[in-house]
Amino acid sequence: MTVAAILSEKGNEVLTVKPGVNLAQIIDILAENKIGAAVVVAPDSTVCGIVSERDIVRELANHGAKALKNPCSSCMTADVIACSQHDTINEVMETMTTNRFRHMPVIDKGKLAGIISIGDVVKRKIKQAERDAEEMRNYISAS
């Protein structure tokens, strides 16, 4: 099972922001869209970072309310770990768990092709486990 399967179900839409958008605006965007992270793109549309709720909380803890005026580039994760549509769900889950993040951009041919969350991965794994269990029950009852 690959990342492409997740994207085919949830879609390829990704909320992106520019590096200069301030944290107060990012908070509003995340809340309005009920999401936990936004991909930061450079003027040439390449991914230059990702800013998550966790990044914002750390920035607020370190700098207080004045951090809300800071650009998201001040606290975004600049070394973005991305995946491709061909990566397996197990590979992505391992990468997210090892690196302790919950959102991963999907890059295809150098361009942003989507984003997946740990929730998307877990949801897909649960569906697969349910499907496997049902197949096992059917096999056993057919014997």
N, C-alpha and C positions, 0 to 999 in steps of 0.2 A: 504494500500500500504506500502510495507516494503523496507528496505535498500537492501534486496536481489534482488528486482526488478531493482533497479538502477544498481547494480553490474552485473546483468545478461545482461544489455544493454551495459554498458561501459567497463566491464571487471574487472579483479581482479589485474591487474598490478599496483604495487606501486614502486615508486622510493625511494630507501632507501640509507642512508649514515651511515658511522661510526662516533662516537662522536668526533674523532680527526680530521676530515676533516675541513680545515679552511674556513673562510667565503668567501674568494675570490673564492675558488673552488665551494662552495655552490652557489654563485651568478652565476657562469658559468653554473653549472648544471641546475639551475632553468631556466635561460634564454634559454639554448640550448633545453630544453624539454618543454618550454612554460608552465610552471607550477608555482604555487605560494607557494608551501611548499614541504618539503621532510621529510620523517619519519626517525628518528635516531634510529638505532638498535644497541644493545650491541653485543659483540662477540658471544653470545649464540642465536642470532637472535630475542631476545625479544625487544619489543618497549621500548626505554628509553627516548624518547623525540620526538618533532616535531619542525622543524625550518621553519619559514615562512618569506616572504619578510618583513613583519612588524617587526619581531624580528630583522632582519638584519638592517633595517633602524634605529631602536632604539639603537642598538649597535653602529652604525656609528655616530649617534647623540651624544651619550655619550662619545665615545672614539676616534672619528675621524678615519682617514684612517688607522692608526695602527691596528684598530680592524679587518681589513681584514686578518691579520695573525693569529687571534685568532681561536681556535677550535670552531666549531659550538656548542659544549656543553656549551660554555660560555654564549650563549644567547638563546639557545633553551628553549622551554617550556617543563619542565621535568614532570610536573604533567599532563600527557596527558589524556584528556577526550575522551574516545572511545565509539563506539556503537557496536551493534551486527547486524547480518544480519536480525534478527527478529524484530528489532526496527522499529517503523513506521516512515514514512517521517515526519509526524507532530511532533513526539517526537524529532527527530534529528534537525528539524528546530528550535524548541523551545530551545533546548540545545545550538545550535550554536548562536542564537540570544541573549539569556540570558548571555552567557559567552563571547560574542563578538569575535568569531573566525570563520574562513571560511573553514577550512579543518578538517575532522574528520576521524581518522583511524577506520577501521572495524576489530574487533578482534573476531575470532571464535575458540573456544576451546583453548584459550590461544595463538593463533598464528595470525599474521597479515594476514587478508583475503582480504584487499582492502582499498581504501580510497575514501571518497566522499567529494565533495565541496558544498558550498551553491549554486553554479551555477547548479550542478547536481540536487539538491533538487528542486530548483525553476523551472528548465526545466521540471521535472517530474510533479510538481504541475500544471504548465501551460497546459501540455498535458492532465492531468486529468480534468482540468476546461473546456478545449475545448471539450473533450469527453462528459462531463456532459451536456454542452450547446447543443451539437448536439443531444444527446438523448432527451433532453427537447424539442427541436424544432421538432424532429420526433414524439414525443408523442403528442404535441399540434396539429401538422398538421394531425395526424391520427385520432384525435377526431372529 
